[in-house]
Structure formats: C-alpha cells, structure tokens
Amino acid sequence: MHLLHVPAPRLRLPLILLLGLLLALSWNSQARELAVPEDELIPVELATVGVVPGSNAPVVLLREPESGDIVPIFIGVAEARAILMALRDIPVSRPQTHDLMRDLLTATDASLERVMVDDLVDGTYMGVLELRMANRDEPVLVDTRPSDGLALAARTGALILVAPRVLEAGRSLEYEGLQDDQVVTALGITVEAVTPELRQALGLPDTPGLLVSGSRGRAADAGIQPGSLLLTVNGETPDNPMHFLELVRETPTGQRAHIEYWQDGEQYEARIATDVPPPGRGEGPRLQL
C-alpha cells in the first residue's frame, strides 16, 4: 500500500505535547478564545486526502454541503498519512501519534466533541479542539494544528467546523486525487476502488461500481453495509472514488442523494440527506481489507 508514495516516518508524540494535553485537561480556563463567533462556524465532512497538481503537496478535502463546495486545506505528509489510515481503518501493531492521542483522551475520561478550524493567519491555519470531561460542566478548548485535529477527528468521529474565511481561502485552490490508494467518504459512505481479487473474495457481481468499506450515520441507518457495491449516485455510475465525491457534490441543493447499491445478492436504493452526518463512529463494523 502506497499512501502518498512518501516513506512513512515513525510518528512519536513529543513529551511536551503529552504534558500540554494533560495540563489542558486539568486547566480551569480555556486555552484560547475562538477567532470567530461560534455560530458562524460551518459544519463540514472530511472527505479524503488529495494533492496540489504539480507539487504533490498534500491537502485534506472538506465537503461543505451548504454550498456544495469541496474545499482543500494544506496539511503535512505525516498528517495526510494518518488521515488516510483512519479512513481505511488500517490496523497498526502499536499506537501511532493520533491513536495515542485518542487513547489518552479515553484514559482520562475525556472526549473530543468538535474540531474547529477558526482562522487563517499569514498563511497558517489555526485550530481548536473542544474537549468534554466527565467532571466538568463547561468544555475545554485546546489550541491545535488543524491537521492534527482533523487526523484525530477521523479517529473519533468528532464534528468538524470551519470558519467562512478559511473555506473562502481554499475555494480557488486546485486539487486532484491520489494516483493509488484513494479512499473517499461522503454522506457517511466510505468507498474505494474494487479489484478483481476483492470481487471474488466478497462475492461481488461483475458490475461497474465502488466498494463500500465503511458506513455510518444515515447511510448505516438506510441499510448500506461495508462489503456492498455502490452502483450509482443520482443515476450515474462513479468511475472512481473522486468521481463519487463529485457526484455527491452535484446533488441539487435541498434534495437527497439517490444511491443504488448491490448487497447480499440484491439491488437496493436509498435516499440520503447531503448535510454533514451526525458525529460518532460508524454503527456497524468496518471492512478490513
């Protein structure tokens, strides 16, 4: 598997970051104030990781249902790999950085409620983690690099909110999908290309479509399960995961996306709202590839 075709650094959580998080959890005040009023932040869905054409600089692609836009935000290679591993639900023998951060929150009886990308200052994105603790009435806000926050959200299902100016800054940025290992999530449905080997192993028909490797929220409620074959979106067959994202984006405002899929020897259809799925990890099991 070639995630971004870059040698994987061994990720270690610096001791200062561990200490900083522990201090934040015990702090009696917020780490910093939000740069914009909370009610101005816009919910988005983390769709996938792509690159900027010509430079291969990694970006995370956020789907903003209100406008239909797919907005890229620059991230580091390590964080891009971490997000892709979470989207693919790749098992690791030992916890890596963002797995450790998630486990640390669980061990300290805290949960990550929201990740907010609230500002862009001199070309640098600013982010905040909103943590909920069992022994506190008020949430704790912790300053973060958005790339780390998004990688953590991909593991916890936390809601992602972005300031309007951050979205506006990314709308003119060109992006493209990865050449290999592309995985995309939209509407709570995670899809990837299906190989002949996977078709045989999963008993899928020889029909154009994409493999559903995960589902949550309304998609799971509608009956779409990992291991099914996504056939069409609004009547059109997606050629690849990025095309799936584009077809979802083109769903007319105010309408539900019409999904057709093959599952357990039968063909089904579902109509799913295009707004951001509710927070939380998938209700069903993920498909281990």
C-alpha positions in Angstrom: 0.0 0.0 0.0 1.4 3.3 -1.1 -0.1 6.2 0.9 1.1 9.4 -0.8 4.2 7.5 -2.1 6.3 9.0 0.7 8.3 6.9 3.2 6.5 6.8 6.4 8.2 8.5 9.3 7.9 6.8 12.6 5.4 9.0 14.4 6.1 9.7 18.1 4.1 12.0 20.3 6.6 14.5 21.9 6.7 14.5 25.6 5.9 18.3 25.6 2.7 17.6 23.7 1.6 14.9 26.1 2.3 17.3 29.0 0.5 20.1 27.3 -2.6 18.0 26.7 -2.6 16.8 30.3 -2.3 20.3 31.5 -5.1 21.4 29.3 -7.4 18.7 30.7 -6.7 20.0 34.2 -6.8 23.7 33.4 -9.5 25.8 34.9 -9.9 28.1 31.8 -9.9 27.9 28.1 -6.7 27.6 26.1 -7.7 30.4 23.8 -10.7 32.2 22.5 -12.2 31.3 19.1 -11.3 33.8 16.4 -14.9 34.0 15.2 -18.3 33.6 16.9 -19.2 30.0 17.3 -22.5 30.4 15.4 -20.5 31.5 12.3 -18.6 28.2 12.0 -19.8 25.9 9.2 -20.1 22.0 9.6 -18.1 20.1 7.0 -17.4 16.4 6.3 -13.8 15.1 6.0 -13.9 13.5 2.5 -10.4 12.4 1.7 -6.8 13.4 1.1 -5.6 14.8 -2.2 -2.6 16.7 -3.6 -2.0 20.0 -5.3 -1.3 19.4 -9.0 2.4 19.8 -10.0 3.7 20.0 -6.4 2.3 16.8 -4.7 1.7 18.9 -1.6 -1.0 17.0 0.4 -4.3 18.7 1.2 -7.3 17.4 3.1 -10.5 17.8 1.2 -13.6 19.0 3.2 -17.1 18.7 1.8 -19.3 21.7 2.6 -22.9 20.7 1.9 -24.4 24.2 2.2 -22.5 25.5 -0.9 -21.7 22.1 -2.4 -18.0 23.0 -2.5 -15.1 20.7 -1.9 -12.5 22.8 -0.1 -8.8 21.8 0.3 -6.7 22.7 3.3 -2.9 22.2 3.3 -1.6 19.6 5.7 1.7 17.8 6.4 2.7 14.4 4.9 2.6 12.7 8.3 -0.9 14.0 9.0 -2.1 13.1 5.5 -1.0 9.5 6.0 -2.6 9.5 9.4 -6.0 10.6 7.9 -5.8 8.1 5.1 -5.0 5.3 7.6 -8.1 6.3 9.6 -10.3 6.4 6.6 -9.1 3.0 5.5 -9.2 1.7 9.1 -5.8 0.2 8.7 -4.8 -1.8 11.8 -1.4 -1.0 13.4 0.7 -3.2 15.7 1.4 -0.2 18.0 -0.4 3.1 18.6 0.8 5.9 16.4 0.6 9.6 17.3 -3.1 10.2 16.8 -4.1 6.8 18.0 -2.2 7.6 21.2 -3.9 11.0 21.5 -7.3 9.3 21.1 -6.4 6.6 23.7 -5.1 9.3 26.1 -8.5 11.1 25.9 -10.3 7.9 26.7 -7.9 7.1 29.6 -8.5 10.5 31.2 -12.3 10.2 30.8 -12.5 12.9 28.2 -14.0 13.0 24.7 -13.3 15.1 21.6 -16.6 16.8 20.7 -15.6 19.2 18.0 -12.6 20.2 15.9 -12.8 23.9 14.8 -10.6 25.4 12.1 -11.4 29.0 13.1 -8.8 31.3 11.4 -6.1 31.7 8.8 -3.2 34.0 9.9 -0.4 34.8 7.5 -1.0 31.6 5.6 -1.2 29.4 8.7 -4.4 27.6 9.7 -5.5 27.9 13.3 -7.5 25.2 15.1 -9.1 24.3 18.4 -10.1 21.1 20.0 -13.3 21.1 22.1 -12.9 18.5 24.8 -15.7 17.3 27.1 -14.7 16.0 30.5 -16.9 13.9 32.9 -16.1 16.1 35.9 -16.7 19.5 34.2 -19.8 21.3 33.1 -18.1 23.5 30.6 -16.0 22.2 27.7 -12.2 22.8 27.4 -10.8 24.4 24.3 -7.2 23.4 23.4 -5.2 25.1 20.7 -4.1 22.7 17.9 -2.7 22.5 14.4 -5.8 21.8 12.3 -4.0 18.9 10.6 -3.6 17.1 13.9 -7.2 18.0 14.9 -8.5 16.6 11.6 -6.5 13.4 12.0 -7.9 13.0 15.5 -11.4 13.7 14.3 -11.1 10.9 11.7 -10.4 8.5 14.5 -13.1 9.7 16.9 -16.0 10.9 14.7 -15.9 14.4 16.2 -17.8 17.1 14.4 -15.6 19.4 12.2 -16.4 23.1 11.9 -14.7 25.6 9.7 -14.7 29.4 9.7 -16.1 31.1 6.5 -12.8 32.8 5.7 -11.0 29.5 5.8 -13.4 28.0 3.4 -13.2 31.0 1.1 -9.4 30.9 1.0 -9.4 27.3 -0.2 -12.1 27.6 -2.9 -9.6 28.8 -5.5 -7.0 26.1 -4.7 -6.8 23.3 -7.3 -6.5 19.7 -6.2 -6.6 16.2 -7.5 -6.9 12.8 -6.1 -4.2 10.3 -5.3 -2.9 8.0 -8.1 -3.3 5.0 -5.8 -5.0 4.0 -2.6 -7.7 6.7 -3.0 -10.4 6.4 -0.4 -13.3 8.9 -0.1 -16.1 9.5 2.4 -19.2 11.4 1.6 -22.7 11.1 3.1 -21.1 8.8 5.7 -20.3 6.3 3.0 -16.6 5.4 2.6 -15.7 4.0 -0.9 -12.7 2.8 -2.7 -11.9 1.0 -6.0 -12.8 -2.6 -6.2 -10.2 -5.0 -7.5 -10.9 -8.4 -9.2 -9.5 -10.1 -6.2 -11.9 -8.2 -3.9 -14.8 -9.0 -6.2 -14.0 -12.7 -5.9 -13.3 -12.7 -2.2 -16.5 -10.7 -1.4 -18.7 -12.4 -4.0 -19.5 -9.1 -5.7 -21.0 -9.1 -9.2 -19.1 -8.1 -12.3 -20.8 -4.7 -12.4 -19.2 -1.3 -12.5 -19.2 0.4 -9.1 -17.2 1.1 -6.0 -16.6 -1.0 -2.9 -18.2 0.3 0.3 -15.6 -0.2 3.0 -17.5 1.7 5.8 -20.8 3.5 6.6 -22.2 5.5 9.4 -25.0 7.8 10.4 -27.9 7.9 7.9 -26.1 5.7 5.4 -25.9 2.9 8.0 -29.5 3.6 9.1 -30.6 3.2 5.5 -29.0 -0.3 5.4 -25.8 0.3 3.5 -23.2 -2.1 4.9 -19.5 -2.5 4.4 -18.7 -5.0 1.7 -21.5 -3.9 -0.6 -21.0 -2.4 -4.1 -22.1 1.1 -4.7 -23.6 1.2 -8.2 -24.9 4.7 -8.9 -25.3 8.2 -7.4 -28.2 10.1 -8.8 -28.4 7.7 -11.7 -24.7 7.9 -12.7 -22.1 5.2 -12.1 -19.0 6.7 -10.4 -15.8 5.7 -12.2 -13.6 6.2 -9.2 -13.8 7.5 -5.6 -13.1 11.1 -6.6 -15.9 10.8 -9.1 -18.2 9.6 -6.3 -17.4 12.7 -4.4 -18.1 14.9 -7.4 -21.5 13.2 -8.0 -22.4 13.8 -4.3 -21.3 17.5 -4.7 -23.6 17.9 -7.7 -26.7 16.8 -5.8 -29.1 19.7 -6.2 -29.5 21.9 -3.0 -32.3 20.7 -0.8 -32.5 17.2 -2.4 -31.4 13.9 -1.1 -28.7 11.9 -2.9 -30.2 8.8 -4.7 -27.9 5.9 -4.0 -28.2 2.5 -5.7 -26.1 -0.4 -4.3 -25.7 -4.2 -4.5 -25.7 -6.1 -1.3 -26.2 -9.8 -0.4 -27.3 -10.7 -3.9 -29.9 -8.0 -4.2 -30.0 -4.4 -5.6 -31.3 -1.7 -3.2 -31.7 2.0 -3.2 -31.5 4.7 -0.6 -32.1 8.5 -0.5 -29.6 10.2 1.9 -29.5 13.8 3.0 -26.4 15.6 1.9 -25.8 17.6 5.1 -23.0 16.6 7.4 -23.7 13.2 9.1 -24.1 13.4 12.9 -20.9 12.9 14.9 -19.8 9.5 16.0 -18.0 6.5 14.6 -19.8 4.0 12.4 -22.6 2.0 13.9 -21.5 -1.1 12.1 -18.2 -2.9 11.6 -15.6 -1.6 9.1 -14.4 -3.8 6.3 -10.9 -5.0 6.9 -9.0 -5.2 3.5 
